Structure formats: C-alpha cells, structure tokens
Amino acid sequence: MTDKARLHRSELAVPGTNGRAMEKAPTLGADLVFLDLEDAVAPDDKEQARANVIDALGTHDWSSMAVSVRINGLDTHWCYRDVVDVIEARGDMLDTVLVPKVGAASDVEFVATLVDQIEQRQGWEPGRIGIHILIETAKGMANVESIARARPDRLEAMVFGVADYAASVQARTTNIGGANPDYSVLTDPDATGARETHWGDQWHFGLSRMVAACRAEGLRPIDGPFGDFNDAEGYVAAARRAAALGCEGKWAIHPSQVALANEVFTPAVAEVDRAQRILQAMEDGAKQGKGAVSLDGRLIDAASIRMAQNLMTKVEQMRAR
C-alpha cells in the first residue's frame, strides 16, 4: 500500500532527457528522485524522454530511495500515455506518480483511476503506487482543502510549486522561491527621521494554507524549488522557513541542494535530546501518578508531547534509512 510516512527531506528533480543525470541520481543521497517528463522537457522531446525514463528505471539501482515520475499536465495529450506507458513498463520500480498543476479533486481522481486500472491489468497489489501532487495554480490553491481529501488510498503528499503559482496569480518575483524586496514594510521614523525596511515572505500564505490542508488529511507538505542553485545561503533560508511552517522537505533542482535539504529537515541533536527528555519526563510522571509534569522549569502539556512524538517518529525513519 502507499506509504504515508515516506521520507521527503529532499526531492531531486532529474530531466528525462538527461541520461547521465538519471544514471547519477541514485548516488546523490536524495530521499526521493523524480524523473521529469514535464517542465524540463521540450515538446518535441516528450516521447523520447518517456522512453528514456522507462529505460533508466529498468537499468539503474533505485533501491536506496523513493522513485517518482512527474507526468505531463492533465491538459496535455502526453499525460495519459505518461501514466500508462511508464507504469505498465516499470510500475514495479515506482513509489509515486507526481502530478503537476492539480486544480481540483477530480484531477487526482483521474490519475488514480488510471493507476487502479493498470494495477488490475498487471495483477499487482492494489494501492501500491502512491500519488503526490503539485499545488501551483490559483485554482489549485483555492481548492486545496478538497484536493487534500481526494483518494486517501493513494494521495500521499503535496508540493508547493512556487514558480507556476507566481505566474498563475501574476505575482512579481525576482527569483524562483526567493524573497522580493518589494514585499516589505517600513518602520516608523525614529528620532532622526530614519526608517528601516523589513522584508516579508510573499509565499507565506500559499505555503501555510497548503501545509494546513495536508496536515488535516494526513498528507506530507513539501516545499518546491529555489531557482538560484548557486545561492546556498538563500536555499537554506527558504528551507528553514518551510520547515518552521511544518513542511517535511524541499525540492532540489541541482545535486548541490540535496545535502542542504537533508540537513535542514533532519532534527538537530539538541531537538532530539529535548524530545526524548520530554517523553521520559512524561513516562516518569505517569508512573508517579502525576497528571502534569515540568521540565527545565516549564510545564509540559499535551501539545508538547505530540510534537515530541512526531519528531521521534521522523528520527526513527531517518535512522532506519
């Protein structure tokens, strides 16, 4: 069945036209690799890219990570052949299908139904191949809560596709996934008349709304691309923002971003230590018949316990990997 606890700290994008990149991808340490048939492939190359992906899935060793294929959008004539051809040929190698530009729950249901039929035809265990999707249009964001409830037997995760989302809402951007100095506020003048500028995060609303929709339905929220792969500091800052909002991982559009994502979304030693101490304190308190306990001078409440349990669940997954 689909894996609701799959690690997605780093999702590495690999163009289906780049044979060398697909050969190297399994060695780069990403939690998930998706072979891209959509944005990274020119229209004239779509069918060859599909053949390349089928070949790569059958040639290379993908056993150390999760593997996905980003199909073309449902508004294109390449979509159904991407699903049918790739899954019929290499469905035994796939963990998920990545669906772009999802605008309504029916988009998820369409792809899920195709996968249902392929699994039945092939005689495979039903529900093994999961679906994760991109929320990257105004329509998708407007419908994100209903989308999150679609096909819970297959839907695993959502990705915030900031580049296409920006185009869809006609936002003004300077770098894919980066900050914009125009999205800022001015402080009031001080005694000398000087004012300071504080940059804001223009993607906060969209990402937060997607995270809430995911968590309400038990899905994993993932942050999308950061376009300037030469700006490691900018990437890390964007990843930390996403982690603070509740995301479990981030895209890597270049191999250099994989290690950065894995580091940001792996809990620090101090976090793990505190979580373990919280759980131990609660266990000790329960043995003593205490309904509430304190740690380091602070009351530990039910929310603290849930956060500690969630963190330790992820840590165990990472250790197992």
NORQUI-V861696 format. One record per pair of residues at least 24 apart in sequence whose ideal C-beta (glycine too) atoms are under 6 Angstrom apart, sorted by sequence separation. I is the first residue (numbers start at 1). J is the second residue. D is the distance in whole Angstrom. If there is no record, write none. Layout:
# NORQUI-V861696
i=[I:I]
j=[J:J]
d=[D:D]
This chain:
# NORQUI-V861696
i=[7:8:17:130:131:132:223:236:240:15:16:132:133:134:135:136:229:235:239:127:130:221:225:278:67:73:134:222:223:224:17:67:68:70:73:136:220:225:66:136:279:68:88:138:278:62:83:87:102:137:138:17:33:38:46:54:58:16:57:74:275:22:26:32:33:34:35:36:37:38:96:97:98:99:100:103:211:26:30:37:50:54:94:101:211:16:26:34:54:57:96:101:103:275:16:103:208:275:102:207:104:112:105:109:162:105:108:109:112:108:272:267:37:102:105:108:160:177:176:177:160:176:158:175:175:158:178:6:158:177:38:157:162:157:158:159:160:161:34:160:141:148:157:159:144:145:149:144:148:148:135:2:1:2:2:2:8:8:28:30:29:28:10:8:9:11:12:13:8:10:12:10:10:9:10:9:9:7]
j=[31:32:41:154:155:156:247:260:264:40:41:157:158:159:160:161:254:260:264:153:156:247:251:304:94:100:161:249:250:251:45:95:96:98:101:164:248:253:95:165:308:98:118:168:308:93:114:118:133:168:169:49:65:70:78:86:90:49:90:107:308:56:60:66:67:68:69:70:71:72:130:131:132:133:134:137:245:61:65:72:85:89:129:136:246:52:62:70:90:93:132:137:139:311:53:140:245:312:140:245:143:151:146:150:203:147:150:151:154:151:315:311:82:147:150:155:207:225:225:226:210:227:210:227:228:214:234:66:219:238:100:219:224:220:221:222:223:224:98:224:206:213:222:224:210:213:217:213:217:219:210:127:127:130:154:156:220:222:255:258:258:258:249:248:249:251:252:253:249:252:258:258:261:261:262:262:265:317]
d=[4:6:6:6:5:5:5:6:6:4:6:4:6:5:6:3:4:6:4:5:4:5:5:6:6:5:4:5:4:5:5:5:4:4:5:4:5:5:4:5:5:5:6:5:4:6:5:5:4:4:5:5:6:5:5:6:6:3:4:5:4:4:5:4:6:4:5:5:6:5:4:5:6:5:5:6:5:6:6:6:6:5:6:6:4:5:6:5:6:4:5:6:4:5:5:5:6:5:5:6:5:4:5:6:6:5:4:6:5:5:6:6:5:6:4:6:5:5:6:4:5:3:6:5:5:5:6:6:6:6:5:6:5:4:6:4:6:5:5:5:6:4:6:5:6:5:6:5:4:6:5:6:5:4:6:5:6:5:5:5:5:5:6:5:4:5:5:5:4:5:6:5:4:6:5:5:4:6]
